[in-house]
């Protein structure tokens, strides 16, 4: 791999040397040392070619410089993970923008007139390129405000949910998960960055890998309510106990770092054990269990809790799971014959 890179840079260096020799040749030709050559070439081309060669020299030198600096920075930025990749991308964009400005100043003699003309053209193009421009602005907001990062699990509006794979200037790439179920589908979804300006973005893993989840079980009114609550709690705690403790601690650490009043209030609401909630319905009471779980495994863990609850309820005669059904009661016909 290193040999290929060395060959690549040697090739660039040879091109750079060739361009510099050509530039020197044309400059000498313009000075009159090669009168016959000057007479055979139109003055406008002779004047313009050195500028083109000078522009190419700037571009090749910038390419070598940016690659060398990037290689030197990579060792340090690798330790920063995804944030390091974002910094590297911004650095390369900024350096190439400066290089293009320098190249244009060499290529165009009257740069101020060119800039004014481009401004008028750009004003017209603004209306034709509203979507790309808004995507670029949204990309800047993503880089600065960090509503999501690479590898975060997010949902966009009510339609998209997945893990962020790549963030470019104009679009974001997601590895899709089934909405609400946290199951990877294998499909890749691309959506424009400007969606963040109009749709709500839910990030499940921005601070920690844990979120609150809840399951609900309908129990008949004839059942032993206290026993049903106790059984649901024990089943959930058996599956989620250690995970919930780790998740609660992780949430508290994040809340302590944010020294706002809201964060302090959230810290007080974080529990280490599953929480039981009961609601009344038309034909049953609902036992709910709230708990902290891993965002990416919430459906898997939810399934394990449901399985344990079903098995435990089945073993107890005093607990019945409510479900829609009909009961037909047949009344005896009244006799119409007088006594």
VOPAGU-2260 file (C-alpha; in pm, 1 decimal, decimal comma):
REM VOPAGU-2260
SITE   aa  ch    i         X         Y         Z
SITE  UNK   A    0       0,0       0,0       0,0
SITE  UNK   A    1     282,9     239,7      84,7
SITE  UNK   A    2     457,4     158,7    -248,4
SITE  UNK   A    3     141,7     251,8    -440,0
SITE  UNK   A    4     116,6     582,9    -255,0
SITE  UNK   A    5     482,9     658,8    -323,3
SITE  UNK   A    6     436,2     585,1    -693,5
SITE  UNK   A    7     126,6     804,5    -696,6
SITE  UNK   A    8     308,0    1102,1    -546,5
SITE  UNK   A    9     608,2    1053,9    -776,2
SITE  UNK   A   10     370,0    1064,0   -1070,4
SITE  UNK   A   11     219,8    1390,1    -943,6
SITE  UNK   A   12     568,8    1531,6    -892,9
SITE  UNK   A   13     669,6    1446,9   -1250,7
SITE  UNK   A   14     358,7    1618,1   -1384,4
SITE  UNK   A   15     436,5    1920,6   -1167,2
SITE  UNK   A   16     793,6    1938,5   -1300,9
SITE  UNK   A   17     665,7    1907,4   -1657,6
SITE  UNK   A   18     419,1    2192,5   -1604,9
SITE  UNK   A   19     688,0    2414,5   -1455,8
SITE  UNK   A   20     917,8    2346,7   -1754,5
SITE  UNK   A   21     633,5    2431,3   -1991,5
SITE  UNK   A   22     560,9    2751,8   -1799,0
SITE  UNK   A   23     925,9    2855,1   -1817,6
SITE  UNK   A   24     927,4    2783,3   -2192,1
SITE  UNK   A   25     624,1    3001,4   -2263,5
SITE  UNK   A   26     751,2    3284,4   -2046,9
SITE  UNK   A   27    1080,5    3284,0   -2235,4
SITE  UNK   A   28     892,6    3264,3   -2564,2
SITE  UNK   A   29     693,0    3571,4   -2466,8
SITE  UNK   A   30    1018,2    3755,4   -2398,3
SITE  UNK   A   31    1132,3    3719,5   -2755,6
SITE  UNK   A   32    1390,9    3445,4   -2731,9
SITE  UNK   A   33    1189,5    3235,1   -2975,2
SITE  UNK   A   34    1060,8    3491,3   -3224,4
SITE  UNK   A   35     962,1    3242,3   -3488,1
SITE  UNK   A   36     751,9    3045,1   -3238,5
SITE  UNK   A   37     591,8    3361,2   -3106,3
SITE  UNK   A   38     492,8    3469,8   -3458,3
SITE  UNK   A   39     330,5    3131,4   -3526,4
SITE  UNK   A   40     114,2    3142,0   -3216,2
SITE  UNK   A   41    -152,7    3399,4   -3167,1
SITE  UNK   A   42     -83,8    3651,3   -2897,2
SITE  UNK   A   43    -401,6    3573,3   -2709,4
SITE  UNK   A   44    -312,6    3207,8   -2670,3
SITE  UNK   A   45      43,7    3293,3   -2575,1
SITE  UNK   A   46     -85,0    3521,1   -2302,7
SITE  UNK   A   47    -345,4    3276,1   -2179,9
SITE  UNK   A   48    -144,5    2951,6   -2175,0
SITE  UNK   A   49      96,9    3054,7   -1896,9
SITE  UNK   A   50    -204,9    3133,7   -1678,8
SITE  UNK   A   51    -353,6    2790,6   -1746,2
SITE  UNK   A   52     -23,8    2620,1   -1666,1
SITE  UNK   A   53      15,9    2829,2   -1350,6
SITE  UNK   A   54    -336,3    2730,6   -1242,6
SITE  UNK   A   55    -258,8    2360,6   -1296,7
SITE  UNK   A   56      60,9    2397,2   -1093,7
SITE  UNK   A   57    -139,5    2545,0    -804,8
SITE  UNK   A   58    -391,7    2261,1    -822,0
SITE  UNK   A   59    -126,0    1988,2    -825,8
SITE  UNK   A   60      69,1    2150,9    -541,7
SITE  UNK   A   61    -253,2    2185,6    -340,0
SITE  UNK   A   62    -335,5    1818,4    -399,6
SITE  UNK   A   63       5,7    1708,5    -270,3
SITE  UNK   A   64      -6,7    1949,3      25,0
SITE  UNK   A   65    -362,3    1852,3     131,4
SITE  UNK   A   66    -285,9    1478,9     109,3
SITE  UNK   A   67      35,3    1511,3     311,7
SITE  UNK   A   68    -131,5    1719,4     584,4
SITE  UNK   A   69    -431,2    1482,5     589,9
SITE  UNK   A   70    -201,6    1183,0     637,0
SITE  UNK   A   71     -28,3    1361,1     925,4
SITE  UNK   A   72    -358,9    1453,0    1090,5
SITE  UNK   A   73    -515,9    1109,4    1046,4
SITE  UNK   A   74    -322,5     949,6    1331,2
SITE  UNK   A   75    -454,9    1209,8    1574,1
SITE  UNK   A   76    -809,0    1225,4    1433,4
SITE  UNK   A   77    -851,1     846,3    1436,2
SITE  UNK   A   78    -859,6     864,0    1815,9
SITE  UNK   A   79   -1163,0    1094,0    1793,9
SITE  UNK   A   80   -1367,2     840,5    1596,9
SITE  UNK   A   81   -1653,8     973,4    1383,8
SITE  UNK   A   82   -1594,3    1331,8    1493,3
SITE  UNK   A   83   -1240,4    1306,0    1355,8
SITE  UNK   A   84   -1376,1    1199,9    1016,9
SITE  UNK   A   85   -1608,4    1500,6    1013,2
SITE  UNK   A   86   -1320,3    1735,9    1099,5
SITE  UNK   A   87   -1110,6    1582,8     821,9
SITE  UNK   A   88   -1391,9    1627,3     570,8
SITE  UNK   A   89   -1442,4    1993,3     666,2
SITE  UNK   A   90   -1065,8    2054,0     647,0
SITE  UNK   A   91   -1045,6    1911,7     294,1
SITE  UNK   A   92   -1348,0    2110,9     175,8
SITE  UNK   A   93   -1205,7    2434,2     318,9
SITE  UNK   A   94    -857,7    2379,1     169,6
SITE  UNK   A   95    -998,1    2301,6    -174,2
SITE  UNK   A   96   -1220,5    2610,0    -157,4
SITE  UNK   A   97    -916,0    2828,7     -85,1
SITE  UNK   A   98    -722,6    2654,2    -362,7
SITE  UNK   A   99    -997,4    2721,7    -615,7
SITE  UNK   A  100   -1006,8    3089,8    -516,5
SITE  UNK   A  101    -628,3    3113,3    -563,9
SITE  UNK   A  102    -646,6    2926,4    -896,3
SITE  UNK   A  103    -920,2    3158,5   -1024,5
SITE  UNK   A  104    -716,4    3464,6    -926,5
SITE  UNK   A  105    -429,6    3334,0   -1142,4
SITE  UNK   A  106    -647,0    3223,7   -1433,7
SITE  UNK   A  107    -861,0    3537,7   -1457,1
SITE  UNK   A  108    -691,5    3872,9   -1498,0
SITE  UNK   A  109    -979,0    4093,0   -1384,6
SITE  UNK   A  110   -1104,9    3890,2   -1090,9
SITE  UNK   A  111   -1333,8    4162,3    -951,3
SITE  UNK   A  112   -1534,3    4179,3   -1275,8
SITE  UNK   A  113   -1555,2    3801,1   -1282,5
SITE  UNK   A  114   -1677,6    3789,9    -923,6
SITE  UNK   A  115   -1945,1    4049,3   -1000,8
SITE  UNK   A  116   -2059,8    3852,5   -1304,6
SITE  UNK   A  117   -2067,1    3530,7   -1105,7
SITE  UNK   A  118   -2268,8    3708,6    -838,7
SITE  UNK   A  119   -2536,6    3801,6   -1090,2
SITE  UNK   A  120   -2536,9    3449,7   -1232,2
SITE  UNK   A  121   -2546,1    3302,9    -882,5
SITE  UNK   A  122   -2846,7    3519,5    -793,1
SITE  UNK   A  123   -3036,0    3362,0   -1080,3
SITE  UNK   A  124   -2916,0    3011,5   -1003,2
SITE  UNK   A  125   -3032,3    3044,9    -643,3
SITE  UNK   A  126   -3391,8    3000,7    -756,5
SITE  UNK   A  127   -3306,5    2707,3    -982,0
SITE  UNK   A  128   -3095,0    2530,1    -719,6
SITE  UNK   A  129   -3301,2    2582,0    -406,4
SITE  UNK   A  130   -3294,7    2215,2    -306,0
SITE  UNK   A  131   -2914,8    2164,6    -334,3
SITE  UNK   A  132   -2853,6    2493,7    -151,8
SITE  UNK   A  133   -3093,1    2404,0     129,4
SITE  UNK   A  134   -2927,5    2059,7     152,9
SITE  UNK   A  135   -2586,7    2226,5     188,5
SITE  UNK   A  136   -2716,7    2462,3     457,7
SITE  UNK   A  137   -2869,8    2165,2     640,2
SITE  UNK   A  138   -2533,8    1983,9     616,7
SITE  UNK   A  139   -2365,7    2281,3     787,3
SITE  UNK   A  140   -2628,6    2264,1    1063,2
SITE  UNK   A  141   -2566,2    1890,9    1104,7
SITE  UNK   A  142   -2191,5    1950,5    1134,4
SITE  UNK   A  143   -2236,3    2229,1    1391,6
SITE  UNK   A  144   -2538,3    2122,1    1598,8
SITE  UNK   A  145   -2493,9    1742,4    1575,1
SITE  UNK   A  146   -2861,0    1631,6    1569,7
SITE  UNK   A  147   -2716,9    1295,9    1460,9
SITE  UNK   A  148   -2378,3    1141,3    1384,6
SITE  UNK   A  149   -2251,8     838,5    1196,1
SITE  UNK   A  150   -2367,5     513,7    1366,0
SITE  UNK   A  151   -2653,3     687,4    1551,1
SITE  UNK   A  152   -2996,2     525,9    1531,2
SITE  UNK   A  153   -3253,2     784,9    1427,6
SITE  UNK   A  154   -3606,3     813,2    1296,8
SITE  UNK   A  155   -3700,4    1083,6    1046,4
SITE  UNK   A  156   -4061,6    1191,0    1066,3
SITE  UNK   A  157   -4296,8     893,4    1070,7
SITE  UNK   A  158   -4154,1     718,9     765,4
SITE  UNK   A  159   -3785,1     643,7     814,1
SITE  UNK   A  160   -3582,4     475,6    1086,5
SITE  UNK   A  161   -3231,3     336,8    1075,3
SITE  UNK   A  162   -2861,7     366,3    1156,3
SITE  UNK   A  163   -2668,1     655,5    1000,4
SITE  UNK   A  164   -2406,2     516,1     761,9
SITE  UNK   A  165   -2280,3     829,8     586,5
SITE  UNK   A  166   -2336,2    1205,7     592,7
SITE  UNK   A  167   -2245,7    1394,0     273,7
SITE  UNK   A  168   -2296,5    1754,9     169,2
SITE  UNK   A  169   -2632,1    1684,5       7,2
SITE  UNK   A  170   -2773,1    1364,1     155,6
SITE  UNK   A  171   -2762,7    1122,0     449,8
SITE  UNK   A  172   -2746,6     744,3     407,8
SITE  UNK   A  173   -2938,6     516,1     648,8
SITE  UNK   A  174   -2929,9     141,5     702,0
SITE  UNK   A  175   -3300,6      84,8     749,9
SITE  UNK   A  176   -3462,9     -81,2    1048,6
SITE  UNK   A  177   -3828,8    -171,2    1060,6
SITE  UNK   A  178   -4011,3     128,2    1202,3
SITE  UNK   A  179   -4093,0      77,8    1569,0
SITE  UNK   A  180   -3946,1    -270,3    1575,4
SITE  UNK   A  181   -3571,1    -206,4    1567,5
SITE  UNK   A  182   -3512,2    -495,5    1326,2
SITE  UNK   A  183   -3259,4    -437,6    1047,1
SITE  UNK   A  184   -3409,5    -489,7     699,9
SITE  UNK   A  185   -3082,4    -479,0     504,4
SITE  UNK   A  186   -3198,9    -192,5     282,8
SITE  UNK   A  187   -3014,5     138,7     247,3
SITE  UNK   A  188   -3216,0     460,4     240,6
SITE  UNK   A  189   -3096,0     796,0     110,8
SITE  UNK   A  190   -3273,5    1115,1     215,1
SITE  UNK   A  191   -3178,5    1479,9     144,4
SITE  UNK   A  192   -3026,0    1673,2     431,6
SITE  UNK   A  193   -3286,7    1948,7     407,5
SITE  UNK   A  194   -3540,6    1706,1     557,2
SITE  UNK   A  195   -3410,2    1809,9     901,0
SITE  UNK   A  196   -3548,6    2159,0     835,4
SITE  UNK   A  197   -3905,5    2033,0     799,8
SITE  UNK   A  198   -3926,5    1696,0     979,3
SITE  UNK   A  199   -3867,2    1597,6    1340,9
SITE  UNK   A  200   -3551,1    1393,3    1401,3
SITE  UNK   A  201   -3559,6    1140,9    1686,8
SITE  UNK   A  202   -3214,3    1019,6    1793,4
SITE  UNK   A  203   -3219,3     704,0    2006,2
SITE  UNK   A  204   -2843,7     692,3    2074,3
SITE  UNK   A  205   -2719,6    1052,2    2078,6
SITE  UNK   A  206   -2608,2    1053,7    2443,3
SITE  UNK   A  207   -2641,4     692,3    2554,8
SITE  UNK   A  208   -2734,8     357,9    2401,5
SITE  UNK   A  209   -3036,8     322,0    2632,6
SITE  UNK   A  210   -3400,4     433,5    2609,0
SITE  UNK   A  211   -3721,5     381,4    2805,1
SITE  UNK   A  212   -3957,1     114,5    2671,4
SITE  UNK   A  213   -4293,0     -20,8    2788,9
SITE  UNK   A  214   -4504,9    -332,8    2749,8
SITE  UNK   A  215   -4874,7    -372,6    2829,9
SITE  UNK   A  216   -5071,0    -687,1    2919,5
SITE  UNK   A  217   -5451,9    -699,1    2940,7
SITE  UNK   A  218   -5578,1    -896,1    3242,3
SITE  UNK   A  219   -5937,3    -992,8    3318,0
SITE  UNK   A  220   -6117,2    -813,2    3601,9
SITE  UNK   A  221   -6175,7   -1149,5    3771,6
SITE  UNK   A  222   -5798,7   -1199,6    3808,0
SITE  UNK   A  223   -5586,1   -1132,4    4116,2
SITE  UNK   A  224   -5456,4    -783,7    4039,0
SITE  UNK   A  225   -5173,1    -777,4    4294,0
SITE  UNK   A  226   -5045,5   -1115,2    4180,6
SITE  UNK   A  227   -5059,7   -1004,7    3815,6
SITE  UNK   A  228   -4856,7    -689,0    3894,2
SITE  UNK   A  229   -4601,4    -885,3    4095,6
SITE  UNK   A  230   -4562,4   -1149,8    3825,7
SITE  UNK   A  231   -4516,9    -891,9    3548,6
SITE  UNK   A  232   -4257,5    -706,8    3756,1
SITE  UNK   A  233   -4059,6   -1022,7    3835,1
SITE  UNK   A  234   -4059,2   -1135,8    3471,0
SITE  UNK   A  235   -3938,0    -797,8    3347,0
SITE  UNK   A  236   -3674,9    -766,4    3619,3
SITE  UNK   A  237   -3540,8   -1113,9    3544,3
SITE  UNK   A  238   -3479,2   -1021,5    3179,0
SITE  UNK   A  239   -3385,4    -655,7    3208,3
SITE  UNK   A  240   -3240,3    -622,4    3561,9
SITE  UNK   A  241   -2867,2    -573,5    3493,3
SITE  UNK   A  242   -2929,5    -389,6    3165,7
SITE  UNK   A  243   -3160,3    -143,3    3340,0
SITE  UNK   A  244   -2907,9     -75,3    3618,2
SITE  UNK   A  245   -2635,5      -0,6    3364,0
SITE  UNK   A  246   -2872,9     212,3    3158,9
SITE  UNK   A  247   -2991,8     411,4    3459,6
SITE  UNK   A  248   -2633,6     486,3    3562,0
SITE  UNK   A  249   -2542,9     593,9    3208,5
SITE  UNK   A  250   -2844,3     827,7    3195,8
SITE  UNK   A  251   -2753,4     980,7    3532,3
SITE  UNK   A  252   -2398,2    1051,3    3417,9
SITE  UNK   A  253   -2524,3    1234,2    3110,8
SITE  UNK   A  254   -2776,4    1430,8    3318,7
SITE  UNK   A  255   -2505,2    1537,9    3564,8
SITE  UNK   A  256   -2291,9    1673,5    3279,7
SITE  UNK   A  257   -2580,7    1893,8    3175,4
SITE  UNK   A  258   -2617,3    2130,7    3465,2
SITE  UNK   A  259   -2961,2    2262,1    3376,8
SITE  UNK   A  260   -3268,4    2238,8    3596,2
SITE  UNK   A  261   -3437,6    2012,7    3343,3
SITE  UNK   A  262   -3150,8    1765,8    3358,7
SITE  UNK   A  263   -3163,1    1759,7    3738,3
SITE  UNK   A  264   -3534,6    1683,0    3718,9
SITE  UNK   A  265   -3471,2    1399,6    3473,9
SITE  UNK   A  266   -3209,8    1252,5    3706,9
SITE  UNK   A  267   -3466,9    1220,6    3984,8
SITE  UNK   A  268   -3705,6    1033,1    3752,3
SITE  UNK   A  269   -3451,6     765,9    3651,9
SITE  UNK   A  270   -3518,5     433,3    3825,2
SITE  UNK   A  271   -3306,7     119,7    3868,1
SITE  UNK   A  272   -3599,1    -124,2    3868,4
SITE  UNK   A  273   -3895,2    -179,4    3632,9
SITE  UNK   A  274   -4193,7      43,4    3703,6
SITE  UNK   A  275   -4550,2     -96,7    3718,8
SITE  UNK   A  276   -4840,7     104,3    3577,7
SITE  UNK   A  277   -5210,3       5,0    3583,4
SITE  UNK   A  278   -5491,3     139,5    3366,0
SITE  UNK   A  279   -5860,6      54,5    3339,8
SITE  UNK   A  280   -6015,0     -50,9    3009,8
SITE  UNK   A  281   -6369,0    -147,5    2908,3
SITE  UNK   A  282   -6333,5    -522,2    2959,0
SITE  UNK   A  283   -5998,8    -557,6    3137,7
SITE  UNK   A  284   -5736,4    -377,5    3341,3
SITE  UNK   A  285   -5399,3    -320,8    3176,5
SITE  UNK   A  286   -5074,9    -393,5    3358,1
SITE  UNK   A  287   -4792,7    -188,5    3210,1
SITE  UNK   A  288   -4421,4    -231,1    3278,9
SITE  UNK   A  289   -4178,1      52,7    3206,2
SITE  UNK   A  290   -3806,1     -19,0    3195,6
SITE  UNK   A  291   -3476,6     103,2    3050,2
SITE  UNK   A  292   -3339,3    -106,3    2766,3
SITE  UNK   A  293   -3080,2     -99,5    2488,2
SITE  UNK   A  294   -3213,4     102,3    2195,3
SITE  UNK   A  295   -3096,2    -144,4    1932,3
SITE  UNK   A  296   -3222,5    -454,6    2118,9
SITE  UNK   A  297   -3552,9    -327,8    2248,5
SITE  UNK   A  298   -3770,4    -560,9    2040,3
SITE  UNK   A  299   -3559,4    -866,9    2127,5
SITE  UNK   A  300   -3574,8    -791,6    2499,9
SITE  UNK   A  301   -3944,4    -702,6    2479,7
SITE  UNK   A  302   -4010,8   -1045,4    2328,2
SITE  UNK   A  303   -3828,8   -1222,0    2613,1
SITE  UNK   A  304   -4034,3   -1033,3    2871,7
SITE  UNK   A  305   -4361,0   -1118,1    2696,7
SITE  UNK   A  306   -4264,3   -1485,5    2677,4
SITE  UNK   A  307   -4190,1   -1502,7    3049,1
SITE  UNK   A  308   -4513,2   -1322,9    3138,1
SITE  UNK   A  309   -4720,9   -1559,2    2923,1
SITE  UNK   A  310   -4555,5   -1866,1    3073,9
SITE  UNK   A  311   -4595,9   -1734,5    3430,1
SITE  UNK   A  312   -4961,0   -1633,7    3383,5
SITE  UNK   A  313   -5039,6   -1975,0    3237,2
SITE  UNK   A  314   -4910,1   -2141,6    3555,4
SITE  UNK   A  315   -5141,7   -1937,5    3779,4
SITE  UNK   A  316   -5512,8   -2013,8    3786,7
SITE  UNK   A  317   -5596,2   -1679,3    3946,6
SITE  UNK   A  318   -5466,6   -1474,9    3651,7
SITE  UNK   A  319   -5634,0   -1467,6    3311,1
SITE  UNK   A  320   -5528,2   -1278,6    3001,9
SITE  UNK   A  321   -5812,9   -1075,3    2855,2
SITE  UNK   A  322   -5891,7   -1100,2    2485,6
SITE  UNK   A  323   -6194,0   -1011,7    2271,0
SITE  UNK   A  324   -6453,0   -1289,8    2280,6
SITE  UNK   A  325   -6827,6   -1340,0    2296,8
SITE  UNK   A  326   -7027,0   -1528,1    2556,8
SITE  UNK   A  327   -7371,8   -1650,6    2461,7
SITE  UNK   A  328   -7625,1   -1690,5    2746,2
SITE  UNK   A  329   -7936,4   -1885,6    2665,6
SITE  UNK   A  330   -8243,0   -1807,0    2872,9
SITE  UNK   A  331   -8520,5   -2058,9    2936,0
SITE  UNK   A  332   -8836,4   -1992,2    2739,7
SITE  UNK   A  333   -9129,8   -1876,2    2950,8
SITE  UNK   A  334   -9437,6   -2092,9    2943,8
SITE  UNK   A  335   -9745,7   -1928,0    2791,7
SITE  UNK   A  336   -9993,7   -2198,3    2918,2
SITE  UNK   A  337  -10203,8   -2076,6    3214,4
SITE  UNK   A  338  -10171,2   -2280,1    3535,9
